[in-house]
Amino acid sequence: MSINLLELINENITPDIVSKLSGFLGESPNNTTTALSSAIPSLLAGLVNKSTESQGASTILNLLNQGNHEGGILNNLGAAFTSGEGTSNLLSTGASLLNAILGNKTDGVASLVANASGISKTSSNSLLGILMPIVFGALGKTVKAQGITSAAGLADLLGSQSGFLKNFLPAGLSSTLGMANLTDFGKTASAATAQIVEENSGSFGKLLPWLLLPILLAVGWGVFKTLKQPEPTVPEPIVQQPTPAPVPVLPVPEVVAPVVEKVSDFFEKTLSSGFAIKAAKDGFESKLIGFIEDTGKAVDKDTWFTMNGIVFDTGKATLKPESNTQMTNIAEILKAYPNVKIKIGGYTDNKGNAKSNLALSAKRANAVKNALVAVGIDTSRLDAEGFGSEHPVADNGTEAGRQQNRRIDVLVTAK
């Protein structure tokens, strides 16, 4: 099963960390949270992109080994934002890593994060500098745990991250990173892995003559000694040249990575309350508002909308900070359309105990409902139900499919 680096990093970004980080940056907690939800996926995308370059995966592997990035930083993130020597060292390390991975693209990525979150460009640059060692720490921890020692193995791991980054990449990142389309992440990473393995195989082929040289010299010396001996009374033995060992053909591992969809544009809508919605063009918010405003579409029991920006702690019903943006958006939509009522559905994949999955899905649906009630939405307008592993929208036989099936959907029951 592929390791989700984005989830591993986000598990360590607790509300307390967000609070300390926002204080260090001088930005609001909400804007900092939004910035984190764009910055972390962007840095991971930069690593995936770097791994597709010639020698890119080798460069990343060397940086991991030389910098002793094995995940220790994840154990004490709170101390990283004290504005002391530790923070200065962290920023210095981050600047070096950013230069190695993003180079002159760093400023462009910082601008995207700033524009998507509302923090200043200066804060965005500082945030990237702080986050990059954390990202490397998570990557190094995974590399060590998985026993990855080769560039091909690292390229394989990074290529598998493409599906986990879906819906979290800010618009414009593809052009900033110099890629034609972020959809090519998985395919390009797979090709890069194959090329690395092929190069390693080719290197063995080049070394083979040198490996055989001692054998040939030994055989030649034996023939020379035989020729120097007096004429034998018995037939001279035939010296048989050894048959060179065939060059081994290393198998090329297949990297099966889900496709990353490009978020090419933003959906922008100023609600009657004056609140401005800014989200993915074809995302949850645009579809929900479109359905609500379309008088030709009546409510039914089948038109569900997936909240693609909702993330929970693994195995729990605790909303993670990166869910705040979409939770704020749906709350503002409900406030702007007071006649709308919704039903919140929780779903899981089919792994584990069915009864436990059903209970977890119900807890997650109710967690979303309670969060809306906490910001002023009348409970009479909200219903919540857990469906467990029922109604899958993707193949539970793959990790990417299971990830899609672990979701929160919304059904409009009145408008």
VMD Tcl script that draws the C-alpha trace (Angstrom):
set ca {
  {0.00 0.00 0.00}
  {1.32 3.42 -0.93}
  {2.30 5.77 1.87}
  {0.40 9.07 1.83}
  {3.06 11.71 2.60}
  {0.49 14.52 2.60}
  {-1.51 12.76 5.29}
  {1.64 11.96 7.30}
  {2.65 15.63 7.33}
  {-0.86 16.93 8.09}
  {-1.15 14.58 11.05}
  {1.65 16.56 12.69}
  {0.17 20.01 11.96}
  {-2.05 20.27 15.04}
  {-4.19 23.31 15.96}
  {-1.49 24.24 18.49}
  {1.14 24.18 15.73}
  {-1.08 26.31 13.49}
  {-1.52 28.82 16.32}
  {2.23 29.07 16.95}
  {2.97 29.27 13.24}
  {0.40 32.03 12.66}
  {1.93 33.98 15.55}
  {5.40 33.60 14.11}
  {4.26 34.72 10.66}
  {2.04 37.49 11.97}
  {-0.96 36.16 10.05}
  {-4.43 35.10 11.17}
  {-4.97 31.42 12.06}
  {-7.58 31.04 9.30}
  {-5.29 32.45 6.60}
  {-2.38 30.39 7.92}
  {-4.49 27.23 7.77}
  {-5.48 28.01 4.19}
  {-1.87 28.71 3.29}
  {-0.79 25.37 4.75}
  {-3.42 23.55 2.67}
  {-1.79 24.98 -0.48}
  {1.86 25.10 0.55}
  {2.37 21.50 1.69}
  {0.86 19.90 -1.46}
  {2.83 22.37 -3.62}
  {6.13 21.38 -2.00}
  {5.31 17.69 -2.43}
  {4.43 18.38 -6.06}
  {7.80 20.09 -6.43}
  {9.52 16.94 -5.15}
  {7.52 14.75 -7.55}
  {8.45 17.07 -10.39}
  {12.13 17.08 -9.38}
  {12.20 13.28 -9.29}
  {11.20 13.16 -12.97}
  {14.32 15.10 -14.01}
  {17.55 13.39 -15.02}
  {19.38 12.56 -11.77}
  {16.59 14.33 -9.87}
  {15.75 11.36 -7.63}
  {19.47 10.84 -6.94}
  {19.77 14.49 -5.90}
  {16.85 14.17 -3.48}
  {18.25 10.93 -2.03}
  {21.65 12.59 -1.47}
  {19.99 15.55 0.27}
  {18.10 13.17 2.56}
  {21.26 11.28 3.49}
  {23.54 14.31 3.88}
  {21.03 16.27 5.95}
  {20.12 13.36 8.21}
  {16.44 13.89 7.45}
  {14.90 10.90 9.23}
  {11.79 12.46 10.73}
  {13.16 13.72 14.04}
  {11.82 17.20 13.31}
  {8.26 15.84 13.42}
  {8.64 14.98 17.10}
  {8.98 18.58 18.30}
  {7.45 20.96 15.77}
  {6.30 23.40 18.44}
  {9.88 24.37 19.23}
  {10.48 25.32 15.61}
  {8.50 28.57 15.83}
  {10.04 30.24 18.87}
  {11.89 32.87 16.80}
  {15.15 31.72 18.35}
  {18.25 30.06 16.96}
  {16.27 26.90 16.19}
  {13.93 28.80 13.90}
  {16.84 30.57 12.19}
  {18.53 27.22 11.54}
  {15.27 25.78 10.25}
  {14.80 28.68 7.82}
  {18.41 28.37 6.66}
  {17.99 24.65 6.01}
  {14.68 25.31 4.29}
  {16.18 27.94 1.99}
  {18.90 25.51 0.93}
  {16.41 22.72 0.25}
  {14.05 25.05 -1.64}
  {16.93 26.15 -3.86}
  {17.86 22.52 -4.57}
  {14.32 21.39 -5.35}
  {12.48 24.44 -6.73}
  {15.36 26.75 -7.66}
  {14.09 29.95 -9.27}
  {10.53 28.57 -9.14}
  {10.36 29.17 -5.38}
  {9.17 32.76 -5.73}
  {6.40 31.71 -8.11}
  {5.16 29.02 -5.72}
  {5.23 31.55 -2.85}
  {3.07 33.92 -4.92}
  {0.52 31.17 -5.61}
  {0.26 30.30 -1.92}
  {-0.07 33.97 -0.96}
  {-2.80 34.58 -3.55}
  {-4.74 31.47 -2.55}
  {-4.68 32.20 1.19}
  {-4.48 35.96 1.70}
  {-1.17 35.93 3.59}
  {1.59 38.29 2.49}
  {4.27 37.30 0.00}
  {6.91 37.65 2.73}
  {4.96 35.33 5.03}
  {4.48 32.87 2.20}
  {8.23 32.70 1.53}
  {8.90 32.18 5.24}
  {6.23 29.49 5.39}
  {7.81 27.56 2.51}
  {11.20 27.81 4.20}
  {9.83 26.41 7.45}
  {7.79 23.68 5.79}
  {10.45 22.28 3.46}
  {12.55 20.65 6.26}
  {9.30 19.24 7.67}
  {8.41 17.78 4.27}
  {11.92 16.33 3.98}
  {11.59 14.92 7.49}
  {8.39 13.09 6.55}
  {9.96 11.85 3.32}
  {13.14 10.73 5.08}
  {11.16 8.93 7.78}
  {9.22 7.05 5.11}
  {12.34 6.24 3.09}
  {14.00 4.79 6.20}
  {10.91 2.84 7.26}
  {10.48 1.39 3.78}
  {14.17 0.52 3.44}
  {14.54 2.57 0.26}
  {18.19 2.96 -0.74}
  {18.06 3.53 -4.49}
  {17.04 6.45 -6.70}
  {14.60 4.15 -8.50}
  {12.89 3.26 -5.22}
  {12.62 6.93 -4.25}
  {11.21 7.87 -7.67}
  {8.66 5.09 -7.26}
  {7.61 6.42 -3.83}
  {7.30 10.02 -5.04}
  {5.45 8.98 -8.19}
  {2.85 7.21 -6.05}
  {2.01 10.51 -4.30}
  {0.30 11.98 -7.35}
  {-3.17 10.68 -6.47}
  {-2.97 11.92 -2.89}
  {-2.35 15.48 -4.11}
  {-5.63 15.59 -6.03}
  {-7.76 18.67 -5.32}
  {-5.11 20.27 -3.10}
  {-2.88 21.93 -5.71}
  {-3.33 25.68 -6.26}
  {-4.27 26.91 -9.72}
  {-1.28 27.82 -11.86}
  {1.13 25.41 -10.19}
  {1.68 23.40 -13.39}
  {2.99 26.40 -15.32}
  {5.02 27.59 -12.33}
  {6.74 24.21 -12.04}
  {7.29 24.12 -15.78}
  {5.01 21.18 -16.46}
  {2.59 21.08 -19.36}
  {-0.07 19.44 -17.22}
  {-0.13 18.10 -13.67}
  {-2.11 15.16 -15.06}
  {1.21 13.81 -16.35}
  {2.66 13.45 -12.83}
  {2.05 9.72 -12.48}
  {3.03 8.89 -16.07}
  {6.17 10.99 -15.99}
  {7.26 9.57 -12.64}
  {6.75 6.04 -13.94}
  {8.89 6.78 -16.98}
  {11.55 8.33 -14.74}
  {11.67 5.21 -12.56}
  {12.03 2.99 -15.62}
  {14.82 5.18 -16.96}
  {16.72 5.01 -13.65}
  {16.51 1.22 -13.62}
  {17.57 1.07 -17.26}
  {20.56 3.32 -16.55}
  {21.59 1.12 -13.63}
  {21.34 -1.94 -15.85}
  {23.38 -0.17 -18.50}
  {26.04 0.71 -15.95}
  {26.41 -2.97 -15.05}
  {26.84 -3.76 -18.73}
  {29.65 -1.23 -18.97}
  {31.35 -2.73 -15.92}
  {31.06 -6.30 -17.15}
  {34.25 -6.28 -19.32}
  {36.24 -5.02 -16.33}
  {34.76 -7.72 -14.12}
  {35.77 -10.39 -16.67}
  {39.28 -8.97 -17.18}
  {40.89 -10.84 -14.21}
  {39.45 -14.12 -15.50}
  {40.81 -13.55 -19.00}
  {44.25 -12.58 -17.65}
  {44.37 -15.72 -15.51}
  {43.48 -17.87 -18.50}
  {46.08 -16.11 -20.62}
  {48.78 -16.68 -17.98}
  {47.90 -20.36 -17.86}
  {48.27 -20.67 -21.63}
  {51.63 -18.84 -21.50}
  {53.01 -21.20 -18.83}
  {51.89 -24.20 -20.82}
  {53.71 -22.97 -23.93}
  {56.96 -22.48 -21.95}
  {57.02 -26.11 -20.67}
  {59.11 -28.80 -22.47}
  {57.28 -30.73 -25.12}
  {54.94 -33.01 -23.21}
  {54.78 -36.76 -23.74}
  {51.04 -36.66 -23.43}
  {48.58 -34.63 -25.51}
  {48.46 -31.03 -24.39}
  {45.22 -30.31 -22.56}
  {42.82 -27.98 -24.29}
  {42.28 -24.83 -22.32}
  {38.62 -23.92 -22.63}
  {37.77 -20.24 -22.43}
  {35.03 -19.56 -19.90}
  {31.71 -18.53 -21.29}
  {30.98 -14.94 -20.22}
  {28.07 -14.68 -17.82}
  {24.99 -13.13 -19.40}
  {24.28 -9.54 -18.45}
  {21.33 -9.62 -16.04}
  {18.25 -7.74 -17.14}
  {16.79 -5.93 -14.15}
  {13.00 -5.84 -14.01}
  {11.46 -2.40 -14.44}
  {8.98 -1.84 -11.61}
  {5.62 -0.59 -12.72}
  {4.57 2.59 -10.95}
  {0.81 2.59 -10.77}
  {-0.17 6.09 -9.70}
  {-3.58 7.69 -9.83}
  {-3.90 10.63 -12.19}
  {-3.64 14.10 -10.72}
  {-6.33 16.38 -12.07}
  {-5.33 19.92 -12.86}
  {-7.25 22.64 -11.08}
  {-7.11 25.06 -13.97}
  {-9.30 27.82 -12.66}
  {-11.12 29.20 -9.64}
  {-14.84 29.51 -9.06}
  {-15.59 32.90 -7.55}
  {-18.95 33.93 -6.12}
  {-19.87 36.84 -3.87}
  {-22.84 35.76 -1.78}
  {-25.71 38.02 -0.73}
  {-24.03 38.35 2.67}
  {-20.97 39.87 0.99}
  {-18.83 36.79 1.65}
  {-16.67 35.87 -1.34}
  {-16.41 32.17 -2.19}
  {-13.20 31.22 -4.00}
  {-12.80 27.52 -4.74}
  {-12.04 25.00 -7.46}
  {-13.96 25.68 -10.67}
  {-15.58 22.25 -10.77}
  {-15.44 21.64 -7.03}
  {-18.00 21.16 -4.30}
  {-18.90 24.83 -3.80}
  {-19.61 25.64 -7.47}
  {-21.72 22.50 -7.94}
  {-23.71 23.07 -4.74}
  {-24.46 26.73 -5.47}
  {-25.29 25.89 -9.09}
  {-27.84 23.31 -7.95}
  {-29.37 25.63 -5.35}
  {-29.78 28.50 -7.81}
  {-31.09 26.36 -10.67}
  {-34.87 26.65 -10.34}
  {-35.29 23.96 -12.97}
  {-33.70 21.32 -10.74}
  {-35.88 19.92 -7.99}
  {-34.48 18.28 -4.89}
  {-34.29 14.49 -5.01}
  {-32.68 11.60 -3.14}
  {-29.89 10.95 -5.61}
  {-28.07 14.25 -6.22}
  {-25.18 14.20 -3.75}
  {-22.18 16.52 -3.75}
  {-18.80 15.40 -2.38}
  {-16.97 17.75 0.01}
  {-13.54 17.30 -1.53}
  {-11.80 19.56 0.98}
  {-12.70 17.67 4.15}
  {-9.97 15.70 5.96}
  {-10.17 13.72 9.22}
  {-7.54 12.29 11.53}
  {-6.88 8.68 10.52}
  {-9.48 6.36 12.03}
  {-11.13 9.24 13.91}
  {-13.95 11.74 13.50}
  {-11.78 14.78 14.23}
  {-11.80 17.40 11.47}
  {-8.28 18.45 10.55}
  {-7.34 22.14 10.19}
  {-7.11 21.95 6.41}
  {-10.89 21.32 6.39}
  {-11.56 24.83 7.71}
  {-11.77 26.52 4.31}
  {-14.50 24.27 2.96}
  {-16.34 24.20 6.27}
  {-16.41 27.99 6.25}
  {-17.63 27.99 2.66}
  {-20.55 25.64 3.26}
  {-21.56 27.55 6.39}
  {-21.60 30.82 4.45}
  {-23.58 29.20 1.62}
  {-26.22 28.01 4.11}
  {-26.38 31.49 5.65}
  {-26.83 33.08 2.21}
  {-29.60 30.65 1.24}
  {-31.71 30.39 4.44}
  {-34.35 28.12 2.90}
  {-31.83 25.42 2.07}
  {-31.70 22.27 4.16}
  {-29.12 19.54 3.73}
  {-28.34 15.97 4.68}
  {-24.72 15.08 5.43}
  {-23.63 11.55 4.54}
  {-20.49 9.87 5.85}
  {-18.80 7.03 3.97}
  {-15.79 4.73 4.40}
  {-13.96 2.18 2.27}
  {-14.57 -1.55 2.76}
  {-11.45 -2.26 4.81}
  {-11.90 -3.46 8.37}
  {-15.02 -4.33 10.33}
  {-18.29 -3.29 8.65}
  {-19.95 -2.34 11.96}
  {-16.96 -0.20 12.99}
  {-16.92 1.49 9.57}
  {-20.62 2.30 9.87}
  {-20.08 3.83 13.31}
  {-17.09 5.86 12.13}
  {-18.96 7.18 9.10}
  {-21.84 8.32 11.33}
  {-19.46 10.05 13.74}
  {-17.79 11.90 10.87}
  {-21.10 13.01 9.38}
  {-22.20 14.29 12.78}
  {-18.83 16.01 13.29}
  {-19.51 18.08 10.16}
  {-23.08 18.79 11.33}
  {-21.89 19.87 14.79}
  {-19.24 22.14 13.29}
  {-21.95 23.90 11.25}
  {-24.22 24.25 14.27}
  {-21.27 25.76 16.19}
  {-21.04 28.63 13.67}
  {-24.75 29.48 13.77}
  {-26.53 27.10 11.40}
  {-29.87 25.99 12.88}
  {-29.82 22.28 13.64}
  {-33.30 21.91 12.11}
  {-31.75 22.55 8.71}
  {-29.25 19.75 9.08}
  {-29.47 15.97 9.06}
  {-26.55 13.53 9.28}
  {-26.23 9.81 8.61}
  {-23.41 7.31 8.26}
  {-23.52 4.74 5.46}
  {-20.25 2.91 6.11}
  {-18.89 1.25 2.98}
  {-22.22 1.40 1.12}
  {-22.48 3.31 -2.16}
  {-18.78 3.31 -3.20}
  {-17.86 5.77 -5.95}
  {-14.57 4.05 -6.86}
  {-12.86 0.67 -6.84}
  {-12.07 -0.49 -3.29}
  {-9.41 -2.75 -4.77}
  {-6.96 0.17 -5.08}
  {-5.66 2.68 -2.55}
  {-6.71 5.58 -4.79}
  {-10.22 4.13 -5.00}
  {-10.47 3.57 -1.26}
  {-9.36 7.15 -0.67}
  {-12.22 8.41 -2.85}
  {-14.70 6.22 -1.00}
  {-13.69 7.71 2.37}
  {-15.72 10.88 1.98}
  {-18.43 13.27 3.16}
  {-21.31 13.96 0.75}
  {-24.09 16.54 0.95}
  {-27.68 16.16 -0.29}
  {-29.93 19.20 -0.65}
  {-33.28 18.27 0.91}
  {-35.00 21.68 0.56}
  {-34.26 24.94 -1.26}
}
mol new
graphics top color blue
foreach p $ca { graphics top sphere $p radius 0.5 }
foreach p [lrange $ca 0 end-1] q [lrange $ca 1 end] { graphics top cylinder $p $q radius 0.2 }
display resetview
